[in-house]
Amino acid sequence: MTQSDTYFVKSIGDGAKVTFGGAEIAGHTIKGRGSGELLVHGAGTLLVHLKAEAGFDQDGHMHPDHESIGYVVSGKFEMKVGDGPVQILEAGDTWYHPANTWHTCKALEDAVALEFHAPLRPDLLKLFGQA
């Protein structure tokens, strides 16, 4: 999948996929099981479909060079961003974490989310085999 040949995704399931169980991403190890699918990317953005099994856990980490916005499709996540309180997010809820801001994410039950990253993350493109 390249920027020039994938302007539309007809259905979830057609994108490049990766399993996260024990994977190291951006310098931290993900606990529990989950998977991601790169739906589409442009020159400066990308959209990922995430599935997290209950117990999926991204310990506190930050990304110095990108921000992300997410939407919970189903299930329940526990998240903390910066100095804010721990939040429980359910279907229909959204989140935002700015660049260079400490954040955590844990699936309290099986959950699905969409996450938009900007600017483009070369580490994720590489993880999905697109770099």
C-alpha atoms as an extended CHARMM CRD file, in Angstrom:
* protein
*
       131  EXT
         1         1  MET       CA              0.0000000000        0.0000000000        0.0000000000  PROA      1               0.0000000000
         2         2  THR       CA              1.4770000000        3.3330000000       -1.0140000000  PROA      2               0.0000000000
         3         3  GLN       CA              0.1490000000        6.8410000000       -0.8430000000  PROA      3               0.0000000000
         4         4  SER       CA             -0.3260000000        6.9860000000       -4.6000000000  PROA      4               0.0000000000
         5         5  ASP       CA             -2.2270000000        3.7130000000       -5.0370000000  PROA      5               0.0000000000
         6         6  THR       CA             -4.4880000000        3.6840000000       -1.9640000000  PROA      6               0.0000000000
         7         7  TYR       CA             -6.7450000000        6.6960000000       -1.8070000000  PROA      7               0.0000000000
         8         8  PHE       CA             -9.7400000000        4.6480000000       -0.6570000000  PROA      8               0.0000000000
         9         9  VAL       CA            -10.1470000000        1.6560000000        1.6150000000  PROA      9               0.0000000000
        10        10  LYS       CA            -13.2580000000       -0.2850000000        0.6700000000  PROA      10              0.0000000000
        11        11  SER       CA            -13.4150000000       -2.3170000000        3.8730000000  PROA      11              0.0000000000
        12        12  ILE       CA            -11.5430000000       -2.9320000000        7.0740000000  PROA      12              0.0000000000
        13        13  GLY       CA             -9.5220000000       -6.0600000000        6.5160000000  PROA      13              0.0000000000
        14        14  ASP       CA             -7.8170000000       -4.9700000000        3.2890000000  PROA      14              0.0000000000
        15        15  GLY       CA             -4.9290000000       -3.0360000000        4.8770000000  PROA      15              0.0000000000
        16        16  ALA       CA             -1.4810000000       -4.1290000000        6.0860000000  PROA      16              0.0000000000
        17        17  LYS       CA             -1.7480000000       -5.8390000000        9.5010000000  PROA      17              0.0000000000
        18        18  VAL       CA              0.4890000000       -6.4460000000       12.5160000000  PROA      18              0.0000000000
        19        19  THR       CA              0.0220000000       -8.2340000000       15.8610000000  PROA      19              0.0000000000
        20        20  PHE       CA              1.2110000000       -6.3460000000       18.9460000000  PROA      20              0.0000000000
        21        21  GLY       CA              1.5300000000       -9.0410000000       21.6470000000  PROA      21              0.0000000000
        22        22  GLY       CA              4.9270000000       -8.2860000000       23.2250000000  PROA      22              0.0000000000
        23        23  ALA       CA              5.9060000000       -5.9680000000       20.3610000000  PROA      23              0.0000000000
        24        24  GLU       CA              8.2080000000       -3.0420000000       20.9800000000  PROA      24              0.0000000000
        25        25  ILE       CA              6.8970000000        0.1700000000       19.4480000000  PROA      25              0.0000000000
        26        26  ALA       CA              8.4530000000        3.6030000000       19.8960000000  PROA      26              0.0000000000
        27        27  GLY       CA             10.7790000000        2.3080000000       22.6100000000  PROA      27              0.0000000000
        28        28  HSD       CA              8.2310000000        0.5870000000       24.8520000000  PROA      28              0.0000000000
        29        29  THR       CA              6.9090000000       -2.9700000000       25.0130000000  PROA      29              0.0000000000
        30        30  ILE       CA              3.1930000000       -3.5950000000       24.6900000000  PROA      30              0.0000000000
        31        31  LYS       CA              1.7760000000       -6.0790000000       27.1850000000  PROA      31              0.0000000000
        32        32  GLY       CA             -1.1890000000       -8.2670000000       26.3170000000  PROA      32              0.0000000000
        33        33  ARG       CA             -2.5180000000       -8.9910000000       22.8670000000  PROA      33              0.0000000000
        34        34  GLY       CA             -3.7020000000       -6.6510000000       20.1780000000  PROA      34              0.0000000000
        35        35  SER       CA             -3.4940000000       -6.0000000000       16.4800000000  PROA      35              0.0000000000
        36        36  GLY       CA             -3.4440000000       -3.0610000000       14.1550000000  PROA      36              0.0000000000
        37        37  GLU       CA             -4.3220000000       -2.4610000000       10.5480000000  PROA      37              0.0000000000
        38        38  LEU       CA             -2.9560000000        0.4410000000        8.5510000000  PROA      38              0.0000000000
        39        39  LEU       CA             -6.0590000000        1.6650000000        6.7330000000  PROA      39              0.0000000000
        40        40  VAL       CA             -4.6290000000        4.5690000000        4.7520000000  PROA      40              0.0000000000
        41        41  HSD       CA             -1.8130000000        7.0970000000        4.8400000000  PROA      41              0.0000000000
        42        42  GLY       CA             -0.8940000000       10.2720000000        3.0490000000  PROA      42              0.0000000000
        43        43  ALA       CA              2.2550000000       12.3430000000        2.8720000000  PROA      43              0.0000000000
        44        44  GLY       CA              1.7830000000       13.6070000000        6.4320000000  PROA      44              0.0000000000
        45        45  THR       CA             -0.8850000000       11.4960000000        8.1800000000  PROA      45              0.0000000000
        46        46  LEU       CA             -2.0020000000        7.9200000000        8.7780000000  PROA      46              0.0000000000
        47        47  LEU       CA             -5.0710000000        6.1050000000       10.1100000000  PROA      47              0.0000000000
        48        48  VAL       CA             -4.8490000000        2.8300000000       12.0480000000  PROA      48              0.0000000000
        49        49  HSD       CA             -7.6400000000        0.4170000000       13.0420000000  PROA      49              0.0000000000
        50        50  LEU       CA             -6.7450000000       -1.0610000000       16.4570000000  PROA      50              0.0000000000
        51        51  LYS       CA             -8.0920000000       -4.1860000000       18.1510000000  PROA      51              0.0000000000
        52        52  ALA       CA             -7.0690000000       -4.7360000000       21.7680000000  PROA      52              0.0000000000
        53        53  GLU       CA             -7.8910000000       -7.7490000000       23.9010000000  PROA      53              0.0000000000
        54        54  ALA       CA             -8.7380000000       -7.1970000000       27.5670000000  PROA      54              0.0000000000
        55        55  GLY       CA             -5.4340000000       -6.6670000000       29.3920000000  PROA      55              0.0000000000
        56        56  PHE       CA             -3.6810000000       -4.9880000000       26.4420000000  PROA      56              0.0000000000
        57        57  ASP       CA             -1.4620000000       -2.3880000000       28.1060000000  PROA      57              0.0000000000
        58        58  GLN       CA              0.7940000000        0.3660000000       26.7940000000  PROA      58              0.0000000000
        59        59  ASP       CA              2.7940000000        1.6140000000       29.7430000000  PROA      59              0.0000000000
        60        60  GLY       CA              3.5030000000        5.3180000000       30.0140000000  PROA      60              0.0000000000
        61        61  HSD       CA              5.3220000000        6.6460000000       26.9910000000  PROA      61              0.0000000000
        62        62  MET       CA              5.4800000000        9.6910000000       24.7480000000  PROA      62              0.0000000000
        63        63  HSD       CA              6.1780000000       10.5100000000       21.1240000000  PROA      63              0.0000000000
        64        64  PRO       CA              8.2920000000       13.6340000000       20.6690000000  PROA      64              0.0000000000
        65        65  ASP       CA              7.3710000000       14.1840000000       17.0370000000  PROA      65              0.0000000000
        66        66  HSD       CA              3.6800000000       13.4180000000       16.5250000000  PROA      66              0.0000000000
        67        67  GLU       CA              0.2130000000       13.8230000000       17.9950000000  PROA      67              0.0000000000
        68        68  SER       CA             -2.7180000000       11.4460000000       17.8110000000  PROA      68              0.0000000000
        69        69  ILE       CA             -6.4910000000       11.5720000000       17.8850000000  PROA      69              0.0000000000
        70        70  GLY       CA             -8.5490000000        8.4650000000       18.5250000000  PROA      70              0.0000000000
        71        71  TYR       CA            -12.1320000000        7.2270000000       18.4730000000  PROA      71              0.0000000000
        72        72  VAL       CA            -13.3870000000        4.2300000000       20.4680000000  PROA      72              0.0000000000
        73        73  VAL       CA            -15.5440000000        2.0370000000       18.2330000000  PROA      73              0.0000000000
        74        74  SER       CA            -16.3570000000       -0.6060000000       20.8550000000  PROA      74              0.0000000000
        75        75  GLY       CA            -15.2140000000       -1.8580000000       24.2320000000  PROA      75              0.0000000000
        76        76  LYS       CA            -13.5650000000        0.0750000000       27.0200000000  PROA      76              0.0000000000
        77        77  PHE       CA            -10.1360000000        1.6710000000       27.4850000000  PROA      77              0.0000000000
        78        78  GLU       CA             -8.4700000000        3.2640000000       30.4930000000  PROA      78              0.0000000000
        79        79  MET       CA             -6.2870000000        6.1990000000       29.4300000000  PROA      79              0.0000000000
        80        80  LYS       CA             -4.2440000000        8.9120000000       31.0300000000  PROA      80              0.0000000000
        81        81  VAL       CA             -2.7770000000       11.8450000000       29.1070000000  PROA      81              0.0000000000
        82        82  GLY       CA             -0.2550000000       14.2200000000       30.6580000000  PROA      82              0.0000000000
        83        83  ASP       CA             -1.1020000000       15.4200000000       34.1610000000  PROA      83              0.0000000000
        84        84  GLY       CA             -4.8260000000       14.8250000000       33.6290000000  PROA      84              0.0000000000
        85        85  PRO       CA             -6.8900000000       12.2590000000       35.5270000000  PROA      85              0.0000000000
        86        86  VAL       CA             -7.3040000000        8.6520000000       34.4350000000  PROA      86              0.0000000000
        87        87  GLN       CA            -10.2580000000        8.4480000000       32.0470000000  PROA      87              0.0000000000
        88        88  ILE       CA            -12.4660000000        5.4900000000       31.1490000000  PROA      88              0.0000000000
        89        89  LEU       CA            -13.3670000000        5.6660000000       27.4480000000  PROA      89              0.0000000000
        90        90  GLU       CA            -16.2000000000        3.6950000000       25.8610000000  PROA      90              0.0000000000
        91        91  ALA       CA            -17.7580000000        3.4100000000       22.4100000000  PROA      91              0.0000000000
        92        92  GLY       CA            -18.2660000000        6.8860000000       20.9300000000  PROA      92              0.0000000000
        93        93  ASP       CA            -15.6120000000        8.5590000000       23.0970000000  PROA      93              0.0000000000
        94        94  THR       CA            -12.5280000000       10.2540000000       21.6760000000  PROA      94              0.0000000000
        95        95  TRP       CA             -9.0280000000       11.1380000000       22.8700000000  PROA      95              0.0000000000
        96        96  TYR       CA             -6.1840000000       13.4150000000       21.9440000000  PROA      96              0.0000000000
        97        97  HSD       CA             -2.5740000000       13.4200000000       22.9960000000  PROA      97              0.0000000000
        98        98  PRO       CA             -0.2340000000       16.1620000000       21.8090000000  PROA      98              0.0000000000
        99        99  ALA       CA              3.3530000000       15.5440000000       20.7710000000  PROA      99              0.0000000000
       100       100  ASN       CA              5.8380000000       15.0980000000       23.6130000000  PROA      100             0.0000000000
       101       101  THR       CA              3.1040000000       14.2860000000       26.1600000000  PROA      101             0.0000000000
       102       102  TRP       CA              3.2310000000       11.2740000000       28.4670000000  PROA      102             0.0000000000
       103       103  HSD       CA              0.2310000000        8.9340000000       28.0270000000  PROA      103             0.0000000000
       104       104  THR       CA             -0.9780000000        5.4100000000       28.8250000000  PROA      104             0.0000000000
       105       105  CYS       CA             -3.6020000000        3.0880000000       27.3370000000  PROA      105             0.0000000000
       106       106  LYS       CA             -5.0760000000       -0.1210000000       28.7280000000  PROA      106             0.0000000000
       107       107  ALA       CA             -7.9650000000       -2.2270000000       27.4020000000  PROA      107             0.0000000000
       108       108  LEU       CA            -10.3340000000       -3.0100000000       30.2610000000  PROA      108             0.0000000000
       109       109  GLU       CA            -12.2670000000       -5.3340000000       27.9330000000  PROA      109             0.0000000000
       110       110  ASP       CA            -11.9050000000       -6.3380000000       24.3010000000  PROA      110             0.0000000000
       111       111  ALA       CA            -11.9380000000       -3.0400000000       22.4390000000  PROA      111             0.0000000000
       112       112  VAL       CA            -11.6590000000       -1.5060000000       18.9640000000  PROA      112             0.0000000000
       113       113  ALA       CA            -10.5030000000        2.0230000000       18.0860000000  PROA      113             0.0000000000
       114       114  LEU       CA             -9.4450000000        4.1820000000       15.1650000000  PROA      114             0.0000000000
       115       115  GLU       CA             -6.3140000000        6.2900000000       15.6780000000  PROA      115             0.0000000000
       116       116  PHE       CA             -5.1370000000        9.1380000000       13.4650000000  PROA      116             0.0000000000
       117       117  HSD       CA             -1.4590000000       10.1930000000       13.6400000000  PROA      117             0.0000000000
       118       118  ALA       CA              0.1750000000       13.3720000000       12.3540000000  PROA      118             0.0000000000
       119       119  PRO       CA              2.7050000000       13.9840000000       11.0860000000  PROA      119             0.0000000000
       120       120  LEU       CA              3.3330000000       10.6720000000        9.3320000000  PROA      120             0.0000000000
       121       121  ARG       CA              5.0880000000        8.1200000000       11.5780000000  PROA      121             0.0000000000
       122       122  PRO       CA              7.8900000000        6.3370000000        9.7310000000  PROA      122             0.0000000000
       123       123  ASP       CA              8.1660000000        3.8460000000       12.6350000000  PROA      123             0.0000000000
       124       124  LEU       CA              4.5600000000        2.7230000000       12.0650000000  PROA      124             0.0000000000
       125       125  LEU       CA              5.0210000000        2.5270000000        8.2890000000  PROA      125             0.0000000000
       126       126  LYS       CA              8.0340000000        0.2850000000        8.9060000000  PROA      126             0.0000000000
       127       127  LEU       CA              6.1060000000       -1.8270000000       11.4260000000  PROA      127             0.0000000000
       128       128  PHE       CA              3.3390000000       -2.3480000000        8.8450000000  PROA      128             0.0000000000
       129       129  GLY       CA              5.8920000000       -3.1860000000        6.1380000000  PROA      129             0.0000000000
       130       130  GLN       CA              5.2060000000       -0.0010000000        4.1730000000  PROA      130             0.0000000000
       131       131  ALA       CA              8.5730000000        1.7770000000        4.5180000000  PROA      131             0.0000000000
